Amino acid sequence: MIGLFLTQVLMSFNVAALPVSMGGMVEDFDVPSTTVSTAIVTYGLVVAALVMVGA
C-alpha cells in the first residue's frame, strides 16, 4: 500500500509539471493549446490506469 501511495505521488508530480511547459510545447510543435491540454489530460489518465494495473 505504501508503494502504491508513493507511485501515485510521483505520478501527480509528473502530471503537475507538464502544464508548466505547455507554452513551449505549443511553440515547438506548432499546435493549438487545446491539443496540448488534451494530450496532457490523456497522459495523466493513462498513467493513472497503468499504475493501478501495475500495483
PEDA-V95626 format. One record per pair of residues at least 12 apart in sequence whose ideal C-beta (glycine too) atoms are under 8 Angstrom apart, sorted by the first residue. I is the first residue (numbers start at 1). GAP is how many residues later the second one is. If there is no record, write none. Layout:
i:I gap:GAP
i:I gap:GAP
This chain:
i:3 gap:52
i:4 gap:47
i:4 gap:51
i:7 gap:44
i:7 gap:47
i:7 gap:48
i:8 gap:40
i:8 gap:43
i:11 gap:33
i:11 gap:36
i:11 gap:37
i:11 gap:40
i:14 gap:33
i:15 gap:25
i:15 gap:28
i:15 gap:29
i:15 gap:32
i:18 gap:22
i:18 gap:25
i:19 gap:21
i:22 gap:14
i:22 gap:15
i:22 gap:18
